[in-house]
Amino acid sequence: MVTTYAVVRGTELSTPSRVASILNRNVSALRSGPSYWLVLFSGFFEPVLYLLSIGVGVGALIGNIEIGDKALGYAAFVAPAMLAVSAMSGALAETTFNFFFKFKYVKTYDGMLATPLKPTDIAIGELGWAMLRGSLYTGCFLIVMIAMNLTTPFWALAAFPATMLVGLAFGAVGMAISTMIRGWQDFDLVFTGQFAMFLFSGTFSPVQNYPLAVEILIGLTPLYHAVELVRGLATGVLGWGMLVNVAYLALMTVAGLMVASRRMAKMLLA
């Protein structure tokens, strides 16, 4: 008997075999040539360069930062945030530009629907691939952190599943947004929001340094919850607030996947 599962109420059931076919299609694209590999790995180097330039370079001018009851060097403070950013960037790169191109221009998904695949299968498969791409970045970044003595192998293993959740959350929302985008110009708004979160989500300084109103606003943003969760696990500074971070990111995943699945069904089956 084939096991089936439902993502959200009201969507069609999806089978692991159909979802696996979407993943297999994306894996096959890796054989298209070295250019795809270059694009795939390009997203890994940006957070590493930020870590080296700001975390290490500027960090030499900054003292320790208190996180809970633990004092961290500035590089150790910034590195987990860059880890979360890496997971976010990898997932969004796959579910915004790539997804939109296949969805609107190449009509890849129209062809898939001529098979037994359903819009829900496509959404879950693409989200799974986005999470795998983000996990590739974060896995490599964790190796860099261990080599630089910014975390331990134990806490790196603890943080890795959290980065997978971050990839799922941002991938689901990115895919939902891509179904609403009218043209390439709209991506400017997406990148503006992404860059604003990158700068002000506790990435380079504790959010408590901002005015109270700004701190509350930052606390509502998704990257803040991603940074708090990954930083807590990567540094071993655990707290009950991390359960809120997990719940926030899980809700993002479900809501984004629900919207993406329904909009794809509406637009592709119309």
Backbone bond lengths (Angstrom), bond angles and torsions (degrees), N, CA, C in turn:
res aa  C-N    CA-C-N  psi(-1)  N-CA   C-N-CA  omega(-1)  CA-C   N-CA-C  phi
1 M - - - 1.463 - - 1.527 108.63 -
2 V 1.308 117.15 135.08 1.452 121.53 -179.06 1.513 109.33 -83.92
3 T 1.309 116.08 127.83 1.456 120.30 178.80 1.514 109.58 -75.75
4 T 1.311 116.85 136.29 1.456 121.83 178.03 1.511 108.93 -123.84
5 Y 1.327 116.19 161.42 1.448 120.29 177.59 1.513 108.49 -150.04
6 A 1.320 116.45 155.02 1.460 122.55 178.85 1.511 108.48 -114.05
7 V 1.311 116.34 135.38 1.458 119.87 179.72 1.515 110.20 -77.04
8 V 1.296 117.42 -51.89 1.449 122.45 179.49 1.509 107.79 -141.40
9 R 1.314 114.78 161.28 1.441 119.47 179.29 1.526 109.34 -65.39
10 G 1.289 116.62 135.34 1.458 120.52 177.28 1.504 113.18 97.52
11 T 1.325 119.54 -7.76 1.455 121.03 178.17 1.521 108.83 -100.03
12 E 1.331 115.85 160.61 1.449 119.04 179.19 1.520 110.40 -74.00
13 L 1.337 114.40 149.49 1.449 119.07 177.69 1.523 110.27 -65.12
14 S 1.311 114.90 146.81 1.454 120.73 -178.34 1.516 108.67 -126.83
15 T 1.301 117.27 140.12 1.457 120.94 -179.68 1.519 110.29 -102.71
16 P 1.338 117.45 149.01 1.462 120.59 178.05 1.528 112.81 -57.40
17 S 1.332 117.54 -34.17 1.465 119.70 -178.15 1.517 111.40 -66.56
18 R 1.320 116.87 -37.68 1.475 119.40 179.32 1.526 110.75 -71.10
19 V 1.329 116.11 -40.31 1.460 119.64 176.86 1.528 110.42 -63.39
20 A 1.340 116.30 -40.22 1.460 120.77 179.59 1.518 111.65 -61.70
21 S 1.330 117.09 -31.80 1.463 119.78 178.90 1.524 111.38 -66.08
22 I 1.336 117.20 -32.63 1.470 120.80 176.08 1.524 109.71 -67.98
23 L 1.316 116.48 -44.83 1.464 120.18 178.11 1.520 111.06 -62.11
24 N 1.320 116.46 -40.79 1.461 120.85 179.95 1.523 110.94 -63.32
25 R 1.312 116.43 -36.35 1.467 120.36 178.62 1.531 110.21 -64.12
26 N 1.339 117.31 -41.45 1.458 120.62 179.98 1.526 111.72 -71.20
27 V 1.323 116.35 -35.98 1.466 119.42 175.63 1.521 110.38 -63.39
28 S 1.340 116.75 -39.07 1.463 120.78 179.07 1.517 111.50 -62.90
29 A 1.339 116.52 -29.63 1.465 119.95 179.05 1.521 111.91 -65.43
30 L 1.344 116.82 -22.18 1.461 120.14 178.01 1.526 111.83 -64.03
31 R 1.321 115.76 -21.97 1.465 119.62 -178.72 1.520 112.14 -84.67
32 S 1.333 116.64 1.44 1.464 119.18 -175.79 1.522 112.59 -70.15
33 G 1.321 116.76 -19.67 1.470 119.05 179.04 1.505 111.68 150.04
34 P 1.329 117.75 171.03 1.466 121.34 -177.22 1.524 113.18 -66.51
35 S 1.349 118.31 -22.46 1.463 120.55 -177.51 1.521 111.29 -60.79
36 Y 1.341 117.15 -38.49 1.468 119.70 -179.95 1.521 110.23 -65.83
37 W 1.336 116.73 -38.46 1.460 119.70 178.49 1.521 111.12 -65.24
38 L 1.334 116.64 -37.93 1.463 120.08 178.36 1.516 110.63 -63.36
39 V 1.334 116.79 -43.17 1.464 120.72 177.52 1.524 110.29 -64.75
40 L 1.321 116.11 -39.77 1.456 120.93 -177.64 1.522 111.56 -62.57
41 F 1.318 116.59 -43.37 1.460 120.00 -175.68 1.527 113.11 -86.58
42 S 1.333 117.51 -13.11 1.459 119.62 -177.66 1.525 111.86 -60.85
43 G 1.337 116.97 -34.60 1.453 119.60 -179.05 1.515 114.07 -69.06
44 F 1.327 118.05 -14.84 1.458 120.66 179.70 1.515 111.79 -76.20
45 F 1.335 117.05 -32.57 1.462 119.84 -170.79 1.523 112.84 -76.78
46 E 1.318 118.87 -28.85 1.466 120.24 -177.35 1.528 112.32 -59.80
47 P 1.341 120.20 -52.83 1.471 118.14 178.60 1.522 113.07 -64.40
48 V 1.326 117.91 -31.28 1.469 119.87 177.35 1.524 110.11 -64.49
49 L 1.324 117.08 -42.03 1.464 120.31 178.79 1.519 111.29 -65.45
50 Y 1.346 117.37 -39.41 1.467 120.28 175.82 1.524 110.63 -62.36
51 L 1.328 116.61 -40.52 1.459 120.48 179.79 1.524 110.46 -62.86
52 L 1.339 116.32 -44.55 1.458 119.81 -177.90 1.530 111.98 -69.97
53 S 1.342 116.72 -40.03 1.468 119.76 -175.68 1.521 112.32 -78.21
54 I 1.329 117.22 -46.33 1.464 120.51 -176.19 1.529 110.87 -94.82
55 G 1.326 116.51 -50.17 1.453 118.78 -177.24 1.517 113.00 -62.94
56 V 1.336 116.90 -43.21 1.464 121.13 -178.84 1.519 111.15 -92.97
57 G 1.344 117.10 -49.92 1.461 120.62 -176.55 1.516 112.84 -65.01
58 V 1.336 116.30 -61.78 1.470 120.26 178.75 1.517 110.19 -68.05
59 G 1.338 116.07 -32.36 1.458 119.55 -178.82 1.516 113.80 -60.57
60 A 1.327 117.15 -23.42 1.466 120.12 177.59 1.525 111.56 -65.25
61 L 1.335 116.64 -19.91 1.466 121.31 -179.57 1.517 112.23 -97.27
62 I 1.321 117.02 -3.52 1.460 122.04 -174.67 1.525 109.49 -116.17
63 G 1.304 116.29 142.56 1.456 120.51 178.45 1.516 111.71 -80.38
64 N 1.322 115.14 -167.48 1.455 120.76 179.33 1.522 111.36 -69.31
65 I 1.329 115.01 155.18 1.461 122.01 177.24 1.524 107.63 -119.32
66 E 1.336 115.21 132.89 1.460 120.61 -178.45 1.522 109.88 -83.48
67 I 1.329 115.95 124.33 1.452 123.27 173.30 1.521 107.46 -122.79
68 G 1.333 116.42 108.55 1.447 119.56 -172.32 1.518 108.85 64.94
69 D 1.303 117.78 -124.07 1.468 121.55 176.86 1.517 111.46 -106.79
70 K 1.341 116.27 20.93 1.450 120.98 -175.69 1.521 110.21 -120.20
71 A 1.321 117.63 134.77 1.460 123.00 177.24 1.528 109.11 -94.35
72 L 1.322 115.85 125.65 1.458 121.26 -178.89 1.514 110.12 -116.39
73 G 1.338 116.20 142.27 1.449 119.77 168.31 1.519 109.37 -64.32
74 Y 1.327 116.48 156.92 1.464 118.72 -174.26 1.525 111.82 -62.59
75 A 1.305 118.62 -38.75 1.462 121.30 178.82 1.523 110.72 -62.62
76 A 1.345 116.86 -40.22 1.460 120.49 178.36 1.521 111.30 -68.28
77 F 1.333 116.85 -26.96 1.465 121.44 176.52 1.527 111.14 -73.91
78 V 1.330 116.12 -42.02 1.466 120.94 -175.56 1.524 111.60 -77.59
79 A 1.322 118.09 -35.12 1.465 121.23 -172.92 1.527 113.90 -56.47
80 P 1.345 120.98 -46.47 1.463 118.95 178.29 1.524 113.02 -63.47
81 A 1.330 116.65 -32.38 1.457 119.53 176.93 1.528 110.39 -65.89
82 M 1.327 116.38 -41.69 1.456 119.83 176.29 1.529 111.16 -64.37
83 L 1.326 116.20 -30.88 1.465 121.12 176.13 1.531 109.98 -64.33
84 A 1.325 116.62 -45.45 1.462 120.71 177.50 1.524 111.25 -64.86
85 V 1.328 116.58 -40.53 1.464 120.75 178.10 1.522 110.42 -63.34
86 S 1.331 116.39 -38.31 1.458 120.36 178.86 1.524 110.94 -62.20
87 A 1.346 116.85 -42.85 1.465 120.48 177.86 1.520 110.75 -64.41
88 M 1.329 116.78 -42.03 1.454 121.07 178.74 1.529 111.30 -63.59
89 S 1.320 117.02 -47.48 1.460 121.38 -175.85 1.523 111.50 -64.70
90 G 1.325 116.55 -41.60 1.453 119.95 180.00 1.522 111.68 -62.96
91 A 1.337 116.59 -43.78 1.459 120.52 -179.52 1.526 111.07 -68.61
92 L 1.329 117.30 -44.27 1.462 120.14 -178.28 1.526 111.77 -67.31
93 A 1.322 117.42 -35.78 1.465 119.90 178.46 1.521 110.83 -59.43
94 E 1.333 116.44 -37.21 1.462 120.23 -177.90 1.520 112.47 -79.21
95 T 1.331 117.28 -35.05 1.467 119.90 -173.56 1.523 113.92 -98.42
96 T 1.314 117.43 1.79 1.463 119.23 174.83 1.533 109.54 -108.92
97 F 1.322 117.69 -82.26 1.467 120.77 -178.23 1.522 112.54 -56.93
98 N 1.325 116.78 -55.55 1.465 120.29 -175.66 1.520 111.95 -64.06
99 F 1.323 116.19 -45.78 1.459 120.18 -179.49 1.525 111.03 -63.34
100 F 1.335 116.42 -45.04 1.462 120.45 -178.68 1.525 110.87 -62.59
101 F 1.334 116.58 -40.93 1.460 120.50 179.88 1.528 110.90 -62.41
102 K 1.320 116.51 -45.08 1.471 120.00 179.04 1.521 111.78 -70.24
103 F 1.318 116.01 -32.64 1.461 120.96 -176.03 1.532 112.11 -76.71
104 K 1.337 117.25 -44.10 1.459 121.14 -171.60 1.522 114.37 -97.69
105 Y 1.331 117.99 -32.72 1.455 120.06 -169.15 1.534 113.25 -111.12
106 V 1.313 116.86 -52.15 1.463 118.99 -178.30 1.526 111.52 -77.27
107 K 1.331 116.22 -20.58 1.479 122.39 -178.89 1.533 111.18 59.73
108 T 1.334 114.95 37.10 1.461 119.47 179.52 1.520 111.47 -59.59
109 Y 1.313 116.48 -40.86 1.457 119.80 -174.01 1.522 112.25 -75.70
110 D 1.321 117.06 -24.82 1.467 119.11 174.12 1.522 110.42 -61.99
111 G 1.343 115.23 -41.89 1.455 119.33 177.94 1.516 111.99 -66.64
112 M 1.327 116.85 -37.19 1.458 119.87 179.54 1.521 111.68 -63.84
113 L 1.328 116.17 -34.67 1.466 119.24 -178.26 1.523 112.21 -72.88
114 A 1.329 116.94 -9.99 1.467 119.34 173.43 1.527 110.98 -76.59
115 T 1.324 116.58 -8.46 1.465 123.77 176.21 1.536 107.62 -101.78
116 P 1.316 118.74 -178.01 1.478 119.24 177.79 1.521 115.01 -66.90
117 L 1.325 118.41 -2.15 1.460 120.93 -179.51 1.523 111.37 -66.17
118 K 1.317 116.15 146.09 1.449 124.15 177.61 1.536 109.76 -113.06
119 P 1.345 117.93 161.27 1.465 119.55 177.59 1.527 113.42 -54.56
120 T 1.330 117.27 -36.49 1.462 119.87 178.25 1.521 111.40 -63.76
121 D 1.346 116.89 -39.04 1.470 120.36 177.29 1.525 110.38 -60.42
122 I 1.331 115.52 -44.33 1.462 120.48 -178.67 1.524 110.07 -63.20
123 A 1.343 116.41 -45.45 1.461 120.12 -178.25 1.527 111.22 -62.11
124 I 1.334 117.09 -45.45 1.467 120.05 -179.28 1.528 110.47 -67.63
125 G 1.325 116.78 -40.79 1.455 120.05 -179.82 1.519 112.32 -63.95
126 E 1.332 116.84 -44.16 1.462 120.09 179.26 1.525 110.97 -67.96
127 L 1.331 116.30 -36.16 1.456 119.13 177.07 1.525 110.95 -66.00
128 G 1.331 116.52 -40.73 1.460 120.08 176.87 1.516 112.11 -61.57
129 W 1.331 116.06 -40.34 1.466 119.83 178.60 1.524 110.81 -66.93
130 A 1.333 117.15 -39.63 1.462 120.38 177.98 1.522 110.63 -62.69
131 M 1.335 116.53 -40.57 1.460 120.26 178.12 1.527 110.98 -64.53
132 L 1.338 117.03 -38.78 1.463 120.49 178.18 1.530 110.95 -65.46
133 R 1.331 116.24 -39.75 1.472 119.29 178.33 1.530 110.17 -64.19
134 G 1.340 116.48 -45.55 1.453 119.22 177.22 1.517 111.93 -61.63
135 S 1.350 117.30 -38.05 1.459 121.44 -179.87 1.526 111.60 -66.78
136 L 1.326 116.84 -32.48 1.458 120.41 175.88 1.525 110.05 -62.04
137 Y 1.330 116.35 -44.85 1.466 120.44 178.05 1.527 111.17 -62.50
138 T 1.335 115.65 -48.76 1.462 118.57 -174.65 1.527 112.01 -69.70
139 G 1.338 117.16 -33.62 1.460 119.37 176.39 1.518 111.40 -61.40
140 C 1.334 115.97 -44.69 1.468 120.09 178.24 1.526 110.81 -66.49
141 F 1.345 115.99 -38.90 1.463 119.81 -178.78 1.528 110.84 -66.88
142 L 1.324 117.35 -36.93 1.465 120.05 177.77 1.524 111.26 -63.39
143 I 1.317 116.45 -35.77 1.470 119.93 176.51 1.530 109.88 -62.83
144 V 1.332 116.01 -41.12 1.465 120.27 176.94 1.524 110.44 -62.37
145 M 1.335 116.98 -43.36 1.463 120.43 -179.86 1.521 111.46 -62.58
146 I 1.324 116.97 -42.07 1.469 120.15 178.79 1.525 109.97 -64.73
147 A 1.343 117.07 -42.65 1.462 120.99 -179.60 1.524 111.66 -63.32
148 M 1.348 116.68 -32.14 1.463 120.96 179.62 1.524 111.96 -90.05
149 N 1.331 117.26 6.02 1.463 122.69 179.04 1.532 111.62 60.84
150 L 1.330 116.31 36.83 1.463 121.57 178.47 1.521 111.77 -97.41
151 T 1.296 117.97 -8.28 1.452 124.21 173.17 1.526 107.31 -159.36
152 T 1.316 116.74 173.39 1.463 121.32 178.46 1.520 108.80 -106.82
153 P 1.322 118.18 159.52 1.469 119.64 177.58 1.527 112.69 -56.42
154 F 1.331 118.04 -36.18 1.461 120.77 -179.89 1.528 111.24 -62.99
155 W 1.323 116.14 -50.83 1.457 119.47 -178.72 1.523 111.88 -71.94
156 A 1.316 117.51 -25.83 1.470 120.14 174.05 1.528 110.38 -64.47
157 L 1.338 115.98 -42.97 1.466 120.21 177.20 1.522 111.01 -65.01
158 A 1.325 117.24 -34.48 1.464 120.68 178.19 1.521 111.38 -69.57
159 A 1.345 116.35 -35.24 1.458 120.13 -177.19 1.523 112.79 -78.20
160 F 1.325 117.43 -25.39 1.472 119.91 -174.37 1.533 113.03 -59.32
161 P 1.350 120.64 -46.95 1.468 118.78 177.36 1.526 112.87 -59.90
162 A 1.337 116.42 -32.62 1.465 119.55 177.85 1.522 110.78 -64.77
163 T 1.331 116.63 -38.10 1.467 118.82 178.54 1.528 111.21 -67.55
164 M 1.337 116.77 -30.15 1.460 119.91 176.11 1.527 110.40 -66.71
165 L 1.337 116.99 -39.83 1.460 120.86 176.18 1.527 110.58 -64.04
166 V 1.315 116.69 -40.17 1.471 120.47 176.83 1.523 110.28 -60.31
167 G 1.333 116.88 -44.18 1.456 120.65 178.36 1.523 112.12 -61.68
168 L 1.328 116.76 -41.93 1.465 120.30 178.25 1.520 111.20 -63.29
169 A 1.328 116.74 -44.35 1.462 120.62 -176.91 1.523 111.67 -63.73
170 F 1.332 116.68 -50.65 1.463 119.46 -178.52 1.523 111.38 -71.90
171 G 1.335 116.96 -32.67 1.458 118.99 176.73 1.509 111.90 -64.31
172 A 1.337 117.90 -42.19 1.461 121.55 -179.94 1.521 110.99 -64.46
173 V 1.325 116.33 -45.11 1.468 119.62 179.96 1.527 110.68 -68.00
174 G 1.336 116.99 -40.03 1.459 119.85 178.05 1.517 112.23 -61.35
175 M 1.323 116.45 -39.51 1.457 120.85 178.82 1.532 110.86 -67.02
176 A 1.341 116.72 -40.64 1.463 120.19 177.72 1.523 110.91 -63.06
177 I 1.334 116.34 -42.62 1.465 120.33 179.34 1.531 110.68 -64.24
178 S 1.316 116.80 -38.82 1.465 120.95 -178.24 1.522 112.13 -63.31
179 T 1.335 117.60 -28.43 1.468 119.36 177.97 1.522 111.55 -74.09
180 M 1.331 117.24 -13.46 1.470 121.57 -179.57 1.520 112.98 -102.23
181 I 1.325 116.87 -13.05 1.466 120.64 -176.18 1.523 110.85 -72.06
182 R 1.324 115.69 136.46 1.472 120.95 -177.34 1.523 112.24 -88.06
183 G 1.327 117.86 -34.40 1.462 121.22 -177.75 1.510 110.59 -162.99
184 W 1.332 115.58 178.25 1.467 120.03 -175.40 1.521 112.36 -61.57
185 Q 1.348 117.19 -29.09 1.465 119.33 -178.09 1.528 111.63 -62.65
186 D 1.311 116.84 -30.03 1.463 119.79 -178.47 1.525 112.44 -66.09
187 F 1.324 117.12 -18.45 1.454 119.34 178.82 1.525 111.64 -66.95
188 D 1.333 117.62 -20.28 1.459 120.00 175.67 1.525 110.71 -59.71
189 L 1.329 116.52 -38.52 1.466 120.35 178.68 1.530 110.66 -67.50
190 V 1.332 116.07 -39.53 1.464 120.40 179.05 1.519 110.42 -63.24
191 F 1.332 116.99 -45.77 1.459 120.67 -177.58 1.527 111.51 -70.08
192 T 1.336 117.28 -31.99 1.464 120.07 176.21 1.517 110.47 -63.87
193 G 1.329 116.28 -45.62 1.460 119.80 177.48 1.518 112.09 -64.09
194 Q 1.322 116.67 -40.07 1.463 121.32 179.38 1.524 110.82 -63.86
195 F 1.332 116.77 -42.79 1.467 120.18 -178.32 1.527 111.09 -70.46
196 A 1.337 116.88 -36.76 1.467 119.80 177.98 1.527 110.21 -63.06
197 M 1.330 117.21 -42.96 1.462 119.84 176.81 1.524 111.10 -62.87
198 F 1.326 115.77 -39.43 1.463 121.01 -179.42 1.527 111.10 -58.92
199 L 1.333 116.77 -38.53 1.454 120.59 -176.09 1.530 113.03 -81.24
200 F 1.334 117.40 -33.33 1.464 119.44 -166.76 1.527 114.74 -120.48
201 S 1.321 118.88 20.59 1.465 120.41 -178.74 1.522 112.63 -103.59
202 G 1.307 116.29 33.35 1.459 119.52 -176.98 1.508 112.49 76.62
203 T 1.319 116.07 19.00 1.461 120.94 -177.24 1.521 111.51 -69.95
204 F 1.315 116.13 -47.68 1.464 120.59 -174.26 1.522 113.52 -112.13
205 S 1.311 117.69 -10.84 1.462 120.69 177.24 1.524 108.85 -154.51
206 P 1.321 117.90 152.26 1.469 120.20 178.31 1.525 110.66 -60.50
207 V 1.310 116.37 140.15 1.467 120.02 -177.83 1.529 110.85 -65.89
208 Q 1.344 117.08 -19.61 1.457 119.78 179.32 1.527 112.07 -66.95
209 N 1.332 117.45 -12.51 1.462 120.87 177.99 1.521 112.37 -76.14
210 Y 1.338 117.18 -15.23 1.457 121.11 -178.59 1.528 110.51 -88.56
211 P 1.335 116.92 161.41 1.471 119.12 172.31 1.526 110.84 -56.93
212 L 1.340 116.41 154.95 1.457 121.42 -173.58 1.525 112.27 -56.52
213 A 1.338 117.39 -43.01 1.468 120.29 -178.57 1.527 110.78 -62.87
214 V 1.330 116.55 -40.38 1.465 120.62 178.76 1.523 110.13 -68.83
215 E 1.329 116.58 -39.18 1.467 120.27 179.08 1.525 111.02 -61.63
216 I 1.335 117.13 -41.32 1.468 120.74 178.42 1.520 110.44 -64.89
217 L 1.326 116.58 -42.10 1.459 120.64 179.08 1.526 111.00 -62.60
218 I 1.318 116.81 -43.34 1.465 120.72 178.82 1.533 110.28 -62.59
219 G 1.328 116.82 -36.74 1.451 120.96 -179.64 1.516 114.23 -63.99
220 L 1.327 116.55 -13.46 1.466 120.94 178.49 1.523 112.65 -92.90
221 T 1.323 117.03 -8.23 1.459 120.09 -175.15 1.538 111.35 -87.65
222 P 1.318 117.47 147.83 1.473 119.88 -175.66 1.518 114.74 -67.01
223 L 1.333 117.89 -37.00 1.466 117.92 -177.59 1.516 111.06 -67.42
224 Y 1.323 117.49 -30.81 1.469 120.04 176.35 1.524 110.09 -57.48
225 H 1.326 117.15 -46.80 1.464 120.72 -179.22 1.533 110.90 -66.85
226 A 1.326 116.29 -36.08 1.462 119.90 176.86 1.522 110.74 -64.47
227 V 1.329 116.97 -45.21 1.471 121.37 -179.42 1.524 110.57 -64.60
228 E 1.329 117.02 -43.94 1.465 120.25 -178.57 1.526 110.89 -62.76
229 L 1.317 117.04 -42.51 1.456 120.84 -179.19 1.525 111.42 -66.18
230 V 1.322 116.11 -50.23 1.470 119.91 -177.35 1.524 111.10 -67.71
231 R 1.323 116.95 -39.23 1.471 119.66 -180.00 1.537 110.78 -64.82
232 G 1.319 116.49 -41.38 1.462 119.21 179.41 1.515 112.17 -61.59
233 L 1.331 116.76 -41.49 1.461 120.52 -178.81 1.526 111.97 -75.62
234 A 1.324 117.14 -39.72 1.465 120.34 -177.30 1.523 112.36 -69.46
235 T 1.339 116.26 -27.76 1.470 119.97 -178.13 1.527 112.44 -101.68
236 G 1.338 116.79 -9.31 1.462 119.54 -178.51 1.508 113.88 78.76
237 V 1.339 117.58 13.00 1.466 121.39 177.52 1.531 106.90 -97.43
238 L 1.330 116.70 94.12 1.449 121.96 -173.25 1.527 110.62 -97.26
239 G 1.327 115.23 152.75 1.460 120.50 178.25 1.513 110.56 -159.33
240 W 1.343 115.77 161.42 1.458 120.32 -179.12 1.524 111.68 -64.57
241 G 1.324 117.23 -25.45 1.461 120.13 179.45 1.521 112.61 -61.31
242 M 1.320 117.36 -20.55 1.459 120.25 179.35 1.522 111.50 -66.62
243 L 1.332 118.01 -24.33 1.461 120.79 175.52 1.525 110.35 -66.12
244 V 1.324 116.26 -35.46 1.470 120.40 175.53 1.521 109.89 -65.38
245 N 1.325 116.35 -41.09 1.466 120.44 177.83 1.520 111.19 -60.08
246 V 1.343 116.58 -44.25 1.462 121.20 179.90 1.526 110.18 -63.68
247 A 1.340 116.95 -45.15 1.467 121.05 -179.41 1.529 110.83 -62.21
248 Y 1.324 116.84 -41.18 1.464 121.58 179.83 1.529 110.32 -61.10
249 L 1.326 116.79 -48.20 1.461 120.85 -177.84 1.531 111.56 -69.03
250 A 1.328 117.34 -36.03 1.467 120.46 177.26 1.528 110.37 -65.63
251 L 1.321 117.14 -41.16 1.468 121.07 177.65 1.521 110.57 -64.04
252 M 1.337 116.23 -39.49 1.470 120.37 175.14 1.523 111.35 -57.25
253 T 1.320 115.78 -44.42 1.467 121.00 -177.85 1.521 110.94 -62.53
254 V 1.318 116.72 -49.35 1.465 121.02 -177.86 1.531 111.01 -65.15
255 A 1.343 116.82 -46.45 1.460 120.32 -178.46 1.526 111.28 -64.61
256 G 1.329 117.14 -44.06 1.458 120.23 -179.98 1.514 112.14 -64.03
257 L 1.319 116.79 -42.32 1.454 120.65 179.94 1.518 111.30 -67.26
258 M 1.323 116.58 -37.61 1.456 120.40 178.36 1.524 111.07 -63.46
259 V 1.331 116.07 -47.52 1.470 119.90 -179.72 1.524 110.50 -64.52
260 A 1.325 117.24 -45.51 1.468 120.79 -178.69 1.528 110.98 -61.29
261 S 1.330 117.30 -44.62 1.466 120.92 -178.22 1.519 111.09 -62.74
262 R 1.315 116.56 -45.73 1.462 120.12 -176.95 1.520 112.20 -69.36
263 R 1.324 116.15 -39.32 1.471 118.34 179.40 1.530 110.83 -69.91
264 M 1.317 117.24 -36.97 1.465 119.73 176.59 1.525 110.85 -64.08
265 A 1.327 115.95 -41.75 1.461 119.55 178.03 1.526 110.86 -62.51
266 K 1.316 116.35 -41.38 1.462 121.23 -178.52 1.523 111.39 -67.15
267 M 1.352 117.27 -41.56 1.457 121.23 -174.48 1.516 112.99 -83.64
268 L 1.328 116.69 -34.44 1.476 119.36 -176.44 1.523 112.83 -86.61
269 L 1.314 116.39 -27.48 1.459 119.86 -177.71 1.518 112.58 -100.92
270 A 1.332 116.54 3.58 1.469 119.78 -178.87 1.516 110.86 -68.68
